[in-house]
Amino acid sequence: MSIIANTPKPPYYAVIFTSTRTQGDFGYDQVANRMVELAEGQPGFLGIESARDDGAQGLGISVSYWSDLDAVKQWKANVEHIQAQRMGRETWYQSFKVRISKVEREYGA
């Protein structure tokens, strides 16, 4: 898997998940890996990019790409994803924010 997602020609949607973690793993890494595996099997999934600052602030940013808003809604409603969201609120995240954006243009090398 490439670090930078190979997305199709726009338009498509980006779900931007920004978070700060609590101390301790509490199964986080295992579930995070499972969520990527699960998302890859969802209709409309286009790719994901993720990075986390290992410093004191522990800022993490994950951007998943989706073909349309219906695909985003289906992902949010996935049962395993709902359980992971609950664990995130209760155990793993000190704070988080989700932003959904329509990608209308992209370029790069």
N, C-alpha and C positions, 0 to 999 in steps of 0.2 A: 504494500500500500504506500503510495506517495504521500509525503508530508503535506503538499499542496493539492487540494482536490481538483480533479479534472472535470470541471463543470461544462455543461453544454452552452450553446449560444443563448444569451438571455432572451426573454425574461424567465426568471425562476425565483425562488424564495430562499432567504437565509434566516435561520433561527440562531440568534446570538445569545449564548448563555454565559454570563459573567458571574463569577462567584469568588468568595473568600471562604476557606475551609476552617473547620474547627480542628483542634489538636487530635491526633490519633487516626488510624486508618478505619477501624470498625467495619472492615469488609468493603470499603469504598473501591479500591482498585479492581477487585474481582467484579463488582457490580458495574463499574464504569466500562470495563472491557466487554461485559455482557451486553450493555446498552448499545455499544457500537456494533457488535455482532447482530443484535436484534434489529437495529435501525437499517443495517445493510440489507436485510430481508424484507423491509417494508416497501410496498409499492410507492413509487415517486421519490425514493431516496436517491440523491445524486452524489453525496460525498460528505466528508467531515474534516475539519482542521481544528486542532486543539493544542493549547500551550498552558503551562502553569509555572508561575514564579515560585521557586523553592525558597525564596527569602522570607523575611519576617512577615510580610503582608500576605503572602500565599495567594496572590491574585491568579485566577484561572479564567481562560476564555476558550469556549468551544463554539464553533460555527458549523452548523449542519445545513446542508443545502437540499432543497426539495423542489419538485417539479411544479407544484401548485399548492394553494392554501388547503385544499381538501387533504392532500398528503400530509401536511403539517398537522391538521386536526386529527387524522387517523393515528399519527404517531403519538400525539398527546393523549389519546384515548386508549393506547395499548395497555393491557392489564399489567404486564411486567414493568412497563415504564411508569405507570401510576404508582406502583409499589416503590420503585426507586425514587420517585418524586417525594413521596411521603418520608422515606428514610433521609433524603436530602434535607427536608425542612426540619425534621426532628433530630438528626444526628450529625450529618456531614458538613452542612453549610452554616457559617456564621452569618453570611448575607449572600443574596443572589439577585439577579435581575435577568429576565428573558425579554428579548426584543425580536420582533419579526419584521423583516424588511423585504421589499421586492427589489431584486437586482435587475436593473434595466440596462446596465452597460458594464463591460469588463474589458480589461486589456492587460498585457504583461508579456514577459519573455519566457 
